[in-house]
Amino acid sequence: MKKNMGNLDRITRIMLAVVFAALYFTEITTGTIGLVLVIIGGVFLATSFISFCPLYTIVGINTCPKDEE
């Protein structure tokens, strides 16, 4: 897998995952919406740790700087 995510993108995804988890575990969002947010947060964390987003490949987006590829 070739990296297609830059540092700003990775940091943003990690921050969103933390916010989604906090909303769920403090019971601000519950039920189906809460579970969907937790799952999306998990996907965000996984893709940020491997610096690769499959959806970016399909759409043709690359936020990774040229020297990191």
N, C-alpha and C positions, 0 to 999 in steps of 0.2 A: 504494500500500500504506500502510495506516495502522499506525503503530507499535503493537505490543502487548507489548513487552518492556521492563521497567524496568532500571535500572542494576545492581542486585544480581543479577538473572537473567543479564544479559549478562556480568558479571564471573565468575559461577559457571561459565557455559558456556566462557569463554575458559580459565579455570583447568583445567577438565576436559579440554579439548582439548590443553592443554600436557602434562598428566599422561598422557593416552592416547598422545601422540606420544613422550614420554620412555620409556614402557613398551615401545613397539614398537622404537624406535631403539636402545635399550640391550639389546634382545633378551630382555627379561624375559617378554614375551608374543610368541609367534611364530605362524606359520601362519595359519589362517583366523580365529582369534580376534583375533590382532594386526591383521590387515587390516580386520576389522569395526570394531575400536576406532579405527583411523586414519580410516576413512570417517565414523564417527559424530563424531569430533573435527572433521573437515573441515566437516561439516554444522553442528556447534555454532559453529564460527568464522564461517561464512558468515551464519548467522542472527543471531549477535550483532553483526556489523558492520552489518547492515541493520536491526537492531532489529525484526525481524518473523519470527514463527514460524508457518508455515502450519498446523501441528498445533494451535496455540493457537486459531486461528480456528475450526477444526472443532469443538473441544471447548468453546469459549466462554470461554477464559481470557484475561485481560488483566492483566499485572503492571506496565504502564506507568502512572505517576501521571497524574492528570487534566490537569495543566498542560502536559505534554509531548505530549499527543495532538495 
